[in-house]
Amino acid sequence: MATLLLVRHGQSAWNLENRFTGWWDVDLSAQGEDEAHQAGRLLAEEGLLPDVAHTSVLTRAIRTLNILQEEMGRLWIPVHRHWRLNERHYGGLTGLDKAETRDRYGDEQFRLWRRSYDVPPPPLEPGSAYDVSADPRYVPGVVPRTECLADVVVRMVPYWYDAIAPDLLAGKVVLVAAHGNSLRALIKHLDQMDGETVSKLEIPTGVPIVYELDKGLQPLQAGGRWLGDPEAVAAATEAVRRQGQRA
C-alpha cells in the first residue's frame, strides 16, 4: 500500500481579496500561514510523515510546504518543484475581483470560466502586467495565455507518471502541496472522474487529503480521507464554492 498526502496551499493574499490568481505569484495571508501550520499538525498527529515532497514553483505553495515540513519535523526530506503543479492560468481574468467579474459578465459566464471543465477564460493580452512568460523560473514557451481544467490535466498527468508515481512505487510516503486546480486535476486522474464530476469538486485551503493506494496506485477509497473537523471542512468547502457571490 502506498500513501499520498495532498494539501492545497493556505489562503493567499489574493484569496483573501477574492481575486483570480493563477500563475501570478502572491504570498500567503496570515490566515494562510495558520492553515498551513494546522494542516502540518494534523498530519503529524496522524503519524503521516512524508519521505519526499512535490510542489509548484509558486510562493504560496512553496511556503505552505515549508510550514508543513516544520510542523512535521521533516525539513530534511527531498523537495521537487515543477511548473506542471502550478495553479490553472486564468488568462485575462488574472487579477480581477471575482464578484465584480460575476456582476459584469453574469452568473452563467462566470460559472463557465471558473468551474467548467473545458471552457478557458479569455487569453491574457500581450504586454499585460500579469504576463509571467519572461519569468526566469520558466523556459520559453511554457507559460500559457489561458487554461481550462482540461488543460491542467494534460500538463499535470505527465508529472504524475514521471515524478510522483515512481516515488510511491518505491514505497515512499509522498506529500504534494499545490493548488486548487492542479490538485483537482490529480484527483480526477486518481479517481477516474469525468469532466462534469470534477467540475463540481471544491478543495478548501489547508485541508489535508490522504489517499491510500494499492500496488497499482489505484485508490482504496474514492475521494481519499479528509483530515480535520468535518463541520469546519464542510464550511470551508462551501466558502470556496461561493467565491464570487456578494454577501
N, C-alpha and C positions, 0 to 999 in steps of 0.2 A: 504494500500500500504506500502511495506517495501523498505528501501533504503540500498543498498550495495555499498560501495566505495572500489575500487581496485586500488592499486598503486604498480607497480614494483619498487624495490629499486633503488636509484640513481646509477649512474655509479660507479662501484667499481674499485679498483686499478688494478684488473686483466681484467676487461672490457677494461680499458684504454690500457693495454698491449696486448689485443686481445688473451687472454689465456682462455682455458677451466677451469672453476672454480668448479662448482658442490657443493659438501659438504665441500670443503676446505674453511676455514674461513678467508676472507680478508675484509679489511675496505673499506669505501667509498673513492673515489678520491675527490679532491677539487671540480671538476665539479659535482660529485655525490651529494655532500652536497648542492651545489647551486640548483641542480634539485629538491632535496627534499624540500628546502625552497620554491621554486617556486610552487611546487605541493601543499604545505600547504596553500600558499596564494591563489591559485586558488580555492581550496575547501572552504576556509574561505569567499572569495568574493561571492561565490555562496550560502553561508549560509548552506553548507553541513557539519555539525558539528557532529562527531560521539559520540555515547554514550558508545561504547565499541570497543576494537581493538583486532585483532589477527595477529600474525606474526610468523616467523620461529624462530629457535634458532641460526641463523647465524648473525654475527655482522652487515653486510651491510644492512640487512632488519630491524634489531632492531634499528640501528642508524637512518635509514630513518624514521621509525615510530616516534622516539623521536623528530626529527626535524619537522615532520608533526604536532605532538601534540603541540610543542612550537608555531608554526605559527598559529595554530587554538585556542590557549589558552585552550588546552584540556589535559594537562599533568596529570590531576587528574583522568581520566577515567580508568576503569579496562583494563588490557592488558593480553592476554593469549598467551603464546609462545609454539609452538609444532613442533617437527621434521617432522610431516606429511606435513607441509608447506614449508619444505626445498626445495632448488633447486634440479633438477634432478642430480643424481650421474653419473658423466661422466666416471667412471671406469678408464681404463688405459689411457684415454685422459687427465685426470686431470693434469693441469699444463702446457700442451703443447700449443705452439703457433698455432693459428688456420690456418694462412696462410701456415706455414711450414707443418702442418698436411695435408692440402689440396694438397700441392705440392708433398708430399711423397706418398699419397695413391690415389690421383686422385679425380676429381670432383664428380663422382658418389658415391664412398665410403664415401667421406666427407659428401655429402648430406644425405646419409642414416644414418650415425651416428648422424648427427646434427639435422636433421629435419624429418626423417621418424617417423611414429607413433609407430612402433613395432620392430625396429632393434636396439638393445643396442650396445654401444661401447664394445671393449674387456674389460673383468673384470680387476679390479685393482689387481696387483700382491701382494701376501702376503709379508709383510715387506716393502712395498712401503713407501717412506717418506710422502706420502699423505694419508696414512691409518688412519682414524679417529675412528676406531672401539673401541679403548680404551679411547676415549674422555669422560670425566665424564658427559657430557650433554646427553649421550646416554646410554640406558640399553643394556646389552649384547644381541647380535643377531639382533639388529635393523638396523645397518648400512649395506646397500647393497654393493656388489662388483661392480655393474654397474646397470644402469636403462635406459629403453626407456621411452617415454612419456606415453605409456600404463601402465607401472609400476607405474608412478607417479599418474595417475588417480586412480588406485587401492588403493594406500595408502592415497590419499587425500580425496576421497569421504566419507569414514567413519568420517573424521573430520568435513566435511560439515554437515552431519546429526547429529553428536553428540555435536557439539560446535557452529558452525556458524548459522545454520538454527534455533536452539532454540532461539538465541538472536534476529534474525529477526522476528520470530513468536511472540516474546514478545514485539514487537513494537519498538525495538531499531534500531538506525542508526548504521550500522556496518562497520568498516574500516578493510580491510585486506591489510597489507603491506608485500609483499612476493617477489617471484622470477618469472622470465620469464616463466619457465615451470610449476611451481605449479599454477600460475595464468592461464596459458593455459589449464591446467587440469580442473581447476574450471570453466572456461568459456565454455569448452567443455561440462561439465555436465549441466551448466545452459542453454546453447543454444542447447543442444542435437545434437552436431556436430558429424559427422562421423570422422574416423581417418584421412582420406585424407584431409578433410577440415581444421581440427585443425592443421595439419602438416604445413599448409601454413600461419597460423596466427602468426604475429610478434607483440611483445609488447615492445615498447621502454621504456627505463628507465625514471622514474619520471613523467609519464603522467597519471593523474587520470582518471579512468573509472567509470562511475556512472551507476548502474543498479537499475531501479525501478521495483519492483516485486509485483505481485498480491498476494492475500491471500493464494494461493497455492504455492507461491515462484517461479512462472513462470515469466520470463522477459516480460515486456510490450514492450520492443524494443530489438530485437536481436542484440547482439554485444554491447549493452549499449551505453552510450553517453561519448565521449572522450572530456576532457577539454583541453583548450589551443588553440593557433593559429593553424588552420588547416594545413597551409603550413609547419609550424615548426614540427607538429606532423607527417605529411607525410614524411618529410625529415628524421626525427629520426627513423621512421619505416623502411624506405629504408636502412638506415645505419645499422640497425640490420640485415636486410636480406642479406646485402653484406659482413657481417663479414666473414673473411677467404679469401676474394679476395684482391689481391695486388693492390695498387693504380696505 
